[in-house]
Structure formats: structure tokens, C-alpha cells
Amino acid sequence: MMKLLLPMSVFALVLVGCAPETVALANQSGGSSQVSQQGFPKLADLPEPGKTNVASLQLTPTRTTLKPKSTTLERAVFAGGCFWCVEGRFRSVDGVFATLSGYTQGKVQDPTYEMVVSGTTGHTEAVVVEFDPAIVSYKTLVEMFMSRFHNPTTLNRQGPDRGTQYRSGVYYLTIEQRAIAAEVFASHQKKLVDPIVTELKPSVTFWPAEDYHQIYNEKTGKRPNPVEPSRLREGS
């Protein structure tokens, strides 16, 4: 695996923000009670999945020409900075058939983008992914997310997007997803110099974002920003 160890100042110059210019500046470097710099919890310490509305949400189909092989599709929830970029990356994966951008893990009911971007509601921008496990497994999706779709070692930040509303997370829906995600986190941590700060928590209520945020890259023709590489250990 290629190691890209560029200074942070380089990325500040070459990356262009995924989200609109409004950013919660007060939260750019501050922590969150929901985020720990001491690493992710072990499987035995993770709560069991709870109630969530993810299964009932209406998602936007992808443009894939593939046909599902399974009779029932599964869903997963990921947060990795601006949801435009995260959604765009997952929509390009074979086996992903639909997505939805929105807000989760917050304390305010039915939040708007303006409320979330203020950094005061506790939400993070996230994406629901519907996939066929016969084509792409949940484990593969988590591995893609951790190694290619975001940097799991930058607290409350992905590239130029800063604030607790851009914190990263994998929010599991089932006991099986919890075990798989914990395994991937532990395996990936062995490759990294810095601790993983991506949240690993049960999925809770997911609030769909406004229509103009959905499939933003496809509507505008823009491409997701490049991901700032994590620092890898020698030999990884």
C-alpha cells in the first residue's frame, strides 16, 4: 500500500470544501462529548442496537445497471465529513442500490441544515446506504469506508470541513453489523500511526436532509473531494 505523508498545510491548499461555505468555526478544533481521542470501544463495551427509523426511510436509487441477487437488501449508516462526498463515493460501489443523505446522532428533532451546520444540535452529517450483501458485503463497505472513503484519525474534521457536525462514524443497525464493524476497526487500527477517532455506535433516528442535498454530485456534476490519507505504519 502506498504511503502518502503530506503535511497538513498542503491539504489546506489543495482541497476545496464539499459543503457550503457556512461552517461552525467555533467547533473547528474543539472536541465533542461523543468523540474520544483515546480510540474506539472494544466489542464487549459496545451497546446493543436500539430503535431506529432507518429501515422505513425512502432512499434515492443509484444509476447502476446491476440487478440485485438477494431477495432482501440491507442498509448501513456512515458519517465521514460532508455527506455530499460520502454519498457520492458509496453510489459508485457495485452492489449499492440506493442512498440518502441526512443528519443523525443529535439531540434536536427534525433539524434543518442551518441548525446542524451551527454545530449546536449534536448531529453529524451522514448517509444511509442500501446494498445487496450477495454483491458487496457489509464488511467490505466498512473496509472501503475506513481505508478509502474518509480519514478515521482526524477528529471533527475531514479535509477542509471542520466541526462536530463533520465528525465521522459507523452506526450499526444489527448485532451482526456491530461485530463486523468492531473487527474492521481493530484490524485497521493496527495499520495506523494515529488512533482511530471515528465513532462506532448504534444507529439512532436518522433525519433526511433537504432535497437539494440529495445526490448532490450527480445533480451538479461535481466530484467528491480527495480523501486526506491516514498515516500508515511501516509495512502496512
N, C-alpha and C positions, 0 to 999 in steps of 0.2 A: 504494500500500500504506500502510495506517495505521501510524504510528509510536507505540508506547507506551513512554515512557521514565519509568517509575516507579522511585522509589528502592527499594533492596533491603529497607529496613525495612518498606515497605508489604507486600511479598510475605511477609515473615516473619509478618505478622499475618493475612493473608487466606488463605494456603494451609494445607491440612491434609495431613499426611503420607499418602502412599499405602501405605507399608509399615507393619508392626507397629512398636511404639514402640522396640524394641531397635535401637539404631544404634551403629555403631562410632565413638564420639565421638573417639577418638584420631586418626581419619582424616578428620575433618570438613573441615579446611583443608589437610591435607598433600598432597603430590604423590604420584605413582606413577612407577616406572621405566618404565611402559608408556604414560605420558601426557606429552606435551610442550606447553609453553605457547608454543612457537615456531611453531606451525602444523602442518598435516598434511604428509606427504611428497608429493613430486611423483610422477606416474605412473611415471617411469623408475626411481624408487627403491623402488617397492613390490614386495615379494616376490610370487612366483607363488603361486597357490592350492596348498594342500597337502592332506594326508589329513584327512578329517573324517567324522563319522558322521551328519551332518545328513540325508542322503538316506534313511537307514534308520529314522529316528525316527517314532513314531506320534503324530500330531497330533490335536487336537480340532476337528472340523468347525464352521464358523460356521453361523448360522441363515439365511444368505442363501437367497433363492428363485431366484437366478440359476442357470443351467446353464452348466457350462464349455463354451467354444468350442474349446479346444485339446484335443488327444488326450493331451498330457502337461503336467502342471502343473509350475511351477518353485518353488524355495524361496529364501529370503533370511534373513539374520540381522541383527537390530538390537538395540542396547542404548541405552536412554535414560532411565536412572533406574529407579525401581520398575517391575518387569515387569508388575504389575497394570495400570498406566496405559498402558504401551506396547502391551500385548496388547489392551486394550480399544479403543484408537484404531484399530489395524490391523483388528480384527474388524468395524469399521463401514465399511470400504472396499469398494466394489463390485469384485469380481474376486478378493478374498481369500477362500479357501475353508477354511482351517484354520490353527491356530496352536498354539504350545507355549511355555510359559514355562520358563526354566531358567537354568543357570549356564555360563559359558564363559570362555576366556582365562586360566584359573587353573593352578595347579601341583599341586593335590591331586586324587586320583582319587575319584570318586563323592562329592562334597561334599554336606553337608546345609545347610539354610537357616541353622541356628545357626552352622555353621562359616563360611559365606560372609559372614553379617552381622557377624562379628567383624572383618572386614577383613584377615584374615591369610592367606587362601588364594590371593589374586591373582585370584579370579573377579570377574566383573561379572554382574549380573542382565540377562538378555537374552531375546529372543523369536525363535522360528523362525516365519516367515510363508510359507504356501503360497499361490500365486497363479496366475491364468491370464494369461499375457502377452498374450493376444488381447483381454483386457478391461482390464487395467491393467498397464502396463509396469514393469519394474524401475526404470527411470529415474524414472517418476512416483512410485513408492513412496519412493525415496531423496529426491526433492524434497519430498514430503509430510513425511517424517521430519525433514529439515533445517530446513524453514520453519515447520511447524505442530505436529509431534509431540514436539519437545524443543528445548531451548536448546543449540546446539552450542558456545557460548562460555563455559559455566560448568564449571570444572574439578572433577571428582569431586563434582558436585552437580547435582541437578535439583529446583528448588523447595526444600522443607524436607528432602529426602532427601540426606544427606551421607555421604561416604566413598568409598573407591576401588571398593567394590562397586556403586556407583551411577554410575560413570563411563560415558560414552556411547561408542558405537562402531558402525561399519558393517563387518561381517565378510563379505567376499566369498567366493563359492564357485567362481567361474569367472573365466577371463581376461576374458570379456565384462563380468561384473559389476565387476571391478576397474577397467576402463577407464571404464565408465559412472559409477561412484561417484566416481572421481577428477575427472571432468568436472563433476559436480554440485557437489562440494566447491569446486572452483576458481571456478565461476560464483557460488556462494552467498557465498564469501568477499568478492567484490567489493562485495556489498551491505552488509557488516557493518563496524561500527566496530572490534570486538574480534576477535582471531584465533580461528579455529576450533580447539577442543581435542578434538573428537570423534575417536576413533581410526578409522583406516582400515587394516585389517589382514586377512590371510587368516583364514577360519574354521578353527577347530580343534575338538577334541572338545566336544560340547555335552551337558551333563548335565541331564536333565529335572528340574524342581523337583517338590516333593511335590504330591500330588493337590489339597490344599486351596488351593494357589496357582493352579491352572489355572482359566481363565475366571472369575477372582475377581469381576469386576464383574457378570457375569451371575448368578453364584450369590448375590451379596449385594444386588444392585440398586443398588450404588453407581456413581457416575460417575467417570471419570478426573479427576484434579486439573487445573486450568487450567495451561497452559504459561507460564512466565515469558518474556516477549518478549525477543528479542535486540535490541541497539541497532543501528539501521539508519543507513546513510549518507544524507545529504540526497539526495532524488531517487529513493531506492530504493522 
